[in-house]
Amino acid sequence: MDQGTRGELITRLAEAIRSVTTPHPLRVAVDGPPAAGKTTLADELAVVLRAQDRHVIRASIDDFLFPRARRYRRGQYSAEGCYFDAHDRAALCRVLLDPLGPGGDRRFQHSVYDRDADAPSSPPFTTAAADAVLLFDGVFLLRPELIGRWELRVFVSVPLERTVDRARDRSIALAGDTTDPAEIERSWRNRYIPAQQLYFATARPADHADVIVYNDQLQRPAWEVRRHPSVRGG
């Protein structure tokens, strides 16, 4: 295991991406619990890769949510609802992961859901460059339905108790967010954390990761690069 600055971590991840050669766009999963720092990590990595003249596609599991009525049909605080009902995985594969994968035509959509309208969306199709990199962040990305659709799998690990504090701090930092801290606590402890525990127990995502990022200390992360068929020379 290595530990260093965030810059050193991003450099190492960029090296891991460069080490993977595919005849189609490279699909990178950045998985982990809510508030683990997945989006920030993927955004930072995108900046570095673009500076190296790599075409980057950024997307998130939040772009593939089902409308709220379906997400919460088992109840607002249902962990099973969070794990089974929240995300349109079939659409994710159909419009993004499969077109960018082996035998795909590289014509993709980066989203099927409009969060502001809480409704399905259908943005224009785009054609990816053959050497593009998809950086896709989100929860539950290494579950059985999706595990085979990534060439590189990054798991961002943070103690689940720490994510509660980060979620609360993030809400306070967002201007105009009027979410009650007690409601954040209830949602995390009743829905999001139990859903992650269900995921860990059934899918064991860390066992399938090529890189694990221990993101407890944001400015001093640790990471472990595992030898795996999808990481050549890793």
Phi, psi and omega per residue, in radians:
M1 nan 2.445 3.112
D2 -1.956 2.730 3.042
Q3 -2.459 2.501 -3.131
G4 -3.029 -2.776 3.127
T5 -1.363 2.920 3.070
R6 -1.095 -0.648 3.114
G7 -1.058 -0.700 3.113
E8 -1.166 -0.669 3.083
L9 -1.091 -0.832 -3.117
I10 -1.094 -0.684 3.088
T11 -1.059 -0.739 -3.140
R12 -1.153 -0.695 3.106
L13 -1.158 -0.688 3.097
A14 -1.100 -0.662 3.080
E15 -1.122 -0.712 3.122
A16 -1.086 -0.690 3.115
I17 -1.143 -0.737 3.139
R18 -1.152 -0.425 -3.088
S19 -1.349 -0.217 -3.091
V20 -1.738 2.141 3.129
T21 -1.947 2.182 3.106
T22 -2.372 2.705 3.092
P23 -1.441 0.113 -3.120
H24 -2.433 3.000 3.106
P25 -0.947 2.519 -3.125
L26 -1.476 2.203 -3.085
R27 -1.820 2.009 -3.056
V28 -1.991 2.144 3.058
A29 -1.644 2.318 3.000
V30 -2.050 1.639 -2.989
D31 -1.764 2.908 3.060
G32 2.613 3.013 -3.127
P33 -1.140 2.829 3.011
P34 -1.026 2.481 3.112
A35 1.178 0.327 3.092
A36 -1.395 -0.343 -3.098
G37 1.864 0.371 -3.088
K38 -1.148 -0.836 -3.081
T39 -1.119 -0.779 3.115
T40 -1.052 -0.780 3.139
L41 -1.080 -0.804 -3.141
A42 -1.129 -0.667 3.110
D43 -1.135 -0.751 3.124
E44 -1.117 -0.708 3.119
L45 -1.147 -0.662 3.118
A46 -1.067 -0.701 3.133
V47 -1.051 -0.789 -3.108
V48 -1.163 -0.777 -3.113
L49 -1.138 -0.703 3.106
R50 -1.134 -0.595 3.083
A51 -1.170 -0.364 3.072
Q52 -1.640 0.263 3.092
D53 1.149 0.505 3.035
R54 -1.666 2.306 3.086
H55 -1.303 2.164 -3.060
V56 -2.041 2.312 2.992
I57 -1.858 2.125 3.118
R58 -1.881 2.261 3.080
A59 -2.638 2.891 -3.050
S60 -2.437 2.704 3.065
I61 -1.067 -0.438 3.097
D62 -1.150 -0.291 3.059
D63 -1.434 -0.049 -3.092
F64 -2.257 0.597 3.043
L65 -1.353 2.645 2.874
F66 -1.375 2.731 3.037
P67 -0.970 2.708 -2.986
R68 -0.955 -0.695 -3.095
A69 -1.044 -0.645 3.120
R70 -1.353 -0.688 -3.124
R71 -1.051 -0.613 -3.030
Y72 -1.919 0.396 -3.097
R73 -1.177 -0.373 3.055
R74 -1.576 -0.024 -3.110
G75 2.107 2.642 -3.062
Q76 -1.095 -0.502 -3.038
Y77 -1.971 0.415 -3.111
S78 -1.446 2.092 3.059
A79 -1.172 -0.676 3.110
E80 -1.108 -0.681 3.082
G81 -1.085 -0.693 3.113
C82 -1.101 -0.744 -3.057
Y83 -1.367 -0.698 -3.006
F84 -1.704 -0.497 -2.918
D85 -1.950 -0.141 -2.948
A86 -1.389 -0.590 -2.906
H87 -2.103 2.438 3.133
D88 -1.536 1.402 -3.077
R89 -1.189 -0.570 3.112
A90 -1.098 -0.760 3.114
A91 -1.176 -0.674 3.100
L92 -0.993 -0.787 3.120
C93 -1.196 -0.727 -3.018
R94 -1.195 -0.743 -3.000
V95 -1.794 -0.182 -3.089
L96 -2.290 -1.075 -2.996
L97 -1.201 -0.773 -3.113
D98 -1.242 -0.728 3.073
P99 -1.052 -0.515 3.135
L100 -1.551 -0.103 -3.070
G101 -1.644 -2.947 -3.125
P102 -1.004 2.244 3.125
G103 1.366 -0.013 3.131
G104 -1.348 2.796 -3.123
D105 -1.605 0.019 3.100
R106 1.203 0.150 3.039
R107 -1.597 2.050 -2.973
F108 -2.358 2.818 2.908
Q109 -2.031 2.472 -3.087
H110 -1.619 -0.037 -3.063
S111 -2.788 2.638 2.982
V112 -2.277 0.136 -3.038
Y113 -2.426 2.358 3.083
D114 -1.829 1.843 -3.060
R115 -1.129 -0.698 -3.109
D116 -1.091 -0.690 -3.125
A117 -1.566 -0.186 -3.035
D118 0.876 0.937 -3.060
A119 -2.653 2.763 3.061
P120 -1.060 2.638 3.069
S121 -2.338 2.826 3.136
S122 -2.491 1.390 3.126
P123 -1.177 2.863 3.138
P124 -1.069 2.603 3.037
F125 -1.280 2.554 3.098
T126 -2.218 2.582 3.078
T127 -1.796 2.157 -3.113
A128 -1.434 2.609 2.962
A129 -1.151 2.625 -3.108
A130 -1.081 -0.500 -3.123
D131 -1.784 0.360 3.135
A132 -1.197 2.825 3.053
V133 -2.115 2.165 2.986
L134 -1.600 2.070 3.003
L135 -1.817 1.905 -3.022
F136 -2.100 2.046 -3.129
D137 -1.888 2.635 3.094
G138 2.817 3.108 3.105
V139 -1.580 2.693 2.993
F140 1.077 0.551 -3.066
L141 -1.408 -0.289 -3.095
L142 -1.859 0.420 3.057
R143 -1.291 2.853 -3.009
P144 -0.983 -0.589 -3.100
E145 -1.191 -0.348 -3.043
L146 -2.084 -0.265 -2.928
I147 -0.997 -0.596 -3.087
G148 -1.442 0.032 -3.059
R149 -1.818 0.257 3.103
W150 -2.111 2.403 3.009
E151 -1.519 -0.420 3.112
L152 -2.450 2.306 -3.036
R153 -2.153 2.033 3.116
V154 -1.913 2.263 3.082
F155 -2.025 2.125 -3.139
V156 -1.659 1.973 -3.026
S157 -1.798 2.257 3.059
V158 -2.532 2.433 3.059
P159 -0.944 2.344 -3.047
L160 -1.035 -0.595 3.116
E161 -1.092 -0.610 3.133
R162 -1.155 -0.542 -3.116
T163 -1.155 -0.499 3.098
V164 -1.096 -0.831 3.139
D165 -1.093 -0.725 -3.128
R166 -1.156 -0.682 3.126
A167 -1.108 -0.719 3.123
R168 -1.140 -0.783 3.139
D169 -1.121 -0.690 -3.135
R170 -1.119 -0.708 3.125
S171 -1.118 -0.720 3.126
I172 -1.141 -0.637 -3.089
A173 -1.274 -0.417 -3.115
L174 -1.389 2.040 3.130
A175 -1.068 2.296 3.087
G176 1.528 -0.063 3.111
D177 -1.418 2.031 -3.091
T178 -1.817 0.289 -3.124
T179 -1.076 2.295 3.107
D180 -1.194 2.204 3.110
P181 -0.948 -0.587 3.116
A182 -1.149 -0.578 3.107
E183 -1.224 -0.674 3.058
I184 -1.047 -0.814 3.133
E185 -1.028 -0.795 -3.115
R186 -1.132 -0.766 3.141
S187 -1.077 -0.741 -3.102
W188 -1.157 -0.807 -3.010
R189 -1.345 -0.443 -3.096
N190 -1.766 -0.473 -3.058
R191 -2.010 -1.075 -2.923
Y192 -1.282 -0.801 3.139
I193 -1.173 -0.815 3.076
P194 -1.064 -0.578 3.086
A195 -1.135 -0.690 3.078
Q196 -1.151 -0.684 3.106
Q197 -1.102 -0.667 3.057
L198 -1.098 -0.761 3.114
Y199 -1.075 -0.816 -3.134
F200 -1.068 -0.699 -3.079
A201 -1.253 -0.618 -3.042
T202 -1.661 -0.614 -3.048
A203 -1.884 -0.351 -3.140
R204 0.826 1.051 -3.003
P205 -1.050 -0.648 -3.109
A206 -1.096 -0.497 3.122
D207 -1.193 -0.373 -3.080
H208 -1.800 0.009 -3.086
A209 -1.384 2.481 2.993
D210 -1.429 -0.586 3.111
V211 -2.339 2.283 3.003
I212 -1.933 2.215 3.094
V213 -1.869 2.103 3.105
Y214 -1.633 1.785 -2.890
N215 -1.816 0.505 3.117
D216 -1.056 -0.806 3.119
Q217 -1.803 1.853 -2.987
L218 -1.037 -0.679 -3.099
Q219 -1.607 -0.058 3.125
R220 -2.458 1.094 -3.085
P221 -1.296 2.838 2.973
A222 -2.054 2.746 -3.137
W223 -2.641 2.705 -3.140
E224 -2.293 2.074 3.080
V225 -1.732 2.073 -3.104
R226 -1.683 2.609 3.025
R227 -1.333 2.241 -3.031
H228 -2.683 2.587 -3.137
P229 -0.948 -0.501 -3.087
S230 -1.483 -0.133 3.113
V231 -2.014 1.617 -3.111
R232 -1.290 2.208 -3.139
G233 1.320 0.136 -3.123
G234 -1.320 nan nan
